[in-house]
Amino acid sequence: MRDKARIKPMIEKLEQLWLDHPDFRLGQLLMVVAMTGEHNPKLFYLEDDRMLGLLEERMEQLAKARNPTL
């Protein structure tokens, strides 16, 4: 299992960068940081409210998969 301690510093750096560039959408920001050279318009142009909805949906799905009685 990966070390959970890596998550908080990563999220804090992402938050700092995003606060410095608040006009970026999350997907856009991640693509700019990753600089893969690949173009993914679905991620790049995904609005943050939609991303939040997707996050909530996946969290619910993963919780149910972990505990089918939910």
C-alpha positions as CSV (number, residue, x, y, z in Angstrom):
1,M,0.0,0.0,0.0
2,R,1.2,3.5,-0.8
3,D,2.1,5.8,2.1
4,K,-1.0,8.0,2.9
5,A,1.3,10.7,4.2
6,R,2.0,11.7,0.6
7,I,-1.5,12.9,0.0
8,K,-1.8,16.0,2.2
9,P,1.4,17.7,0.9
10,M,0.3,17.0,-2.7
11,I,-3.2,18.5,-2.0
12,E,-1.7,21.5,-0.3
13,K,0.6,22.2,-3.2
14,L,-2.3,21.8,-5.6
15,E,-4.4,24.2,-3.5
16,Q,-1.6,26.8,-3.4
17,L,-1.2,26.6,-7.2
18,W,-4.9,26.8,-7.9
19,L,-5.4,29.7,-5.5
20,D,-2.6,31.5,-7.5
21,H,-4.4,30.7,-10.8
22,P,-8.1,30.6,-9.9
23,D,-9.4,30.9,-13.5
24,F,-8.1,27.4,-14.2
25,R,-10.5,24.5,-14.0
26,L,-9.2,21.5,-12.0
27,G,-8.8,19.4,-15.1
28,Q,-7.0,22.2,-16.9
29,L,-4.7,22.8,-14.0
30,L,-3.8,19.1,-13.7
31,M,-3.0,18.9,-17.4
32,V,-0.9,22.0,-17.2
33,V,1.1,20.5,-14.3
34,A,1.5,17.1,-15.9
35,M,2.6,18.5,-19.3
36,T,2.2,15.1,-21.0
37,G,2.0,16.6,-24.4
38,E,-1.3,14.8,-24.9
39,H,-4.6,16.6,-25.5
40,N,-7.6,15.5,-23.6
41,P,-10.4,18.0,-24.2
42,K,-12.9,16.1,-22.0
43,L,-10.6,16.7,-19.0
44,F,-9.3,20.1,-20.0
45,Y,-12.7,21.6,-20.5
46,L,-14.6,19.8,-17.8
47,E,-16.3,22.4,-15.6
48,D,-15.5,22.2,-11.9
49,D,-19.2,21.7,-10.9
50,R,-19.3,18.7,-13.2
51,M,-16.0,17.4,-11.8
52,L,-17.4,17.7,-8.3
53,G,-20.4,15.7,-9.3
54,L,-18.3,13.0,-10.8
55,L,-16.1,12.9,-7.6
56,E,-19.2,12.5,-5.5
57,E,-20.6,9.8,-7.8
58,R,-17.3,7.8,-7.7
59,M,-17.0,8.2,-4.0
60,E,-20.4,6.7,-3.6
61,Q,-19.7,3.8,-6.0
62,L,-16.4,3.0,-4.3
63,A,-18.0,3.1,-0.8
64,K,-20.7,0.7,-2.0
65,A,-18.1,-1.6,-3.6
66,R,-16.2,-1.6,-0.3
67,N,-19.3,-2.2,1.7
68,P,-22.2,-3.7,-0.3
69,T,-24.7,-3.2,2.5
70,L,-24.7,0.6,2.1
